[in-house]
Amino acid sequence: MKRTVKIIKPGLAISIQDQGRQGYYHLGIPPSGAMDQYSFVAANLLVGNPKHAAVLECTLMAPELEFSADTVIAITGAQLVAKVNGEEIPTNATCRVPAGGVLTLGFMTLGARAYIAFDGGIDVPEVLGSRSFYGLGSLGGLNGKKLEAGDVLPLGHAHAKVHECVLPEHLRAPLNKHQEIRVIKGLYDHRLSDTGRDSFYADEWKVASEADRIGYRCKGGQALTFIDREPPFGAGSDPSNIVDAPYPIGSIQVPAGVEPIILHRDAVSGGGYAMVATVISADMDVIGQLQPNYVMKFKAVSMDEALLARAQYQQRLQQLEDFFTQA
């Protein structure tokens, strides 16, 4: 009989995610996938899965799950208290849940997203090469819909043997309530006045409550000023409006110059707001672990610095894989 996991309580926002779907953004379909790719990979490696197997991504308030059969799990990412049948279990480690066992997870005390991997992965069909759920397009996940209480998730074949393992501290995702976010100046940086540009980088910005897989809204900094201009044909009257252009994942727009919005993995692929900067790929996981009211400060870096940071991020992922190869 196929192993399953039943959702008793869905928590605040849970979804099935993997590495994401690539190659369709020009058609308006974003990559989706885990917001914190590093923690996602770590969870899979802990249970002996291929690093891109489908997992559960949980946001802020995690779910309650019931298991139909013995299953090996791992929980990574945000800090929280996890219990099986009322007994606390470690996170960032392999754990065995017995048949009929109930997993409960507390509120996330540091970080915003936790990842639950199951040996064998979540066995839902791939859509455009990925099992990741994309809500706006009703793609992937469990029948293209939001997960709710009573839903049953099918699991893949159990591994013959999973070695018990604890992830060392130095290989866990860094979590902090104050973060420096590195950015490349955007295609429309020239639309900012000198004063607007200076305040964008000098001010501290708090994550607003409107922060999800589509985008992170920031608040608390000074309103940004733009250079006066005659709006071109096709652009709106808002000083931040442009003639529609494609948005890269991680790009930052500032409607009316008031609250920056960082576009993330479920973002639309284009629109009419100026992109004043773009978060470098190496820092996108960091954004995904920011709770509302966490603080960030933007730092402009060069393309060479961004490429070096990407190489260092990839080296860290390789160190993670090497740890499990040698274990």
Secondary structure as UniProt FT lines:
FT   STRAND          4..9
FT   STRAND          13..17
FT   HELIX           25..27
FT   HELIX           37..46
FT   TURN            47..48
FT   TURN            51..52
FT   STRAND          55..59
FT   STRAND          64..67
FT   STRAND          71..79
FT   STRAND          82..84
FT   TURN            85..86
FT   STRAND          87..89
FT   STRAND          95..97
FT   TURN            99..100
FT   STRAND          102..105
FT   STRAND          110..118
FT   TURN            119..120
FT   TURN            128..129
FT   TURN            135..138
FT   TURN            143..144
FT   TURN            149..150
FT   STRAND          152..155
FT   HELIX           169..171
FT   STRAND          178..185
FT   TURN            187..188
FT   HELIX           189..191
FT   HELIX           194..202
FT   STRAND          205..211
FT   STRAND          215..219
FT   TURN            233..234
FT   TURN            239..240
FT   STRAND          241..246
FT   TURN            249..250
FT   STRAND          251..253
FT   HELIX           255..257
FT   STRAND          261..263
FT   TURN            265..266
FT   STRAND          270..273
FT   STRAND          275..279
FT   HELIX           281..283
FT   HELIX           284..288
FT   TURN            292..293
FT   STRAND          295..300
FT   HELIX           303..326
//
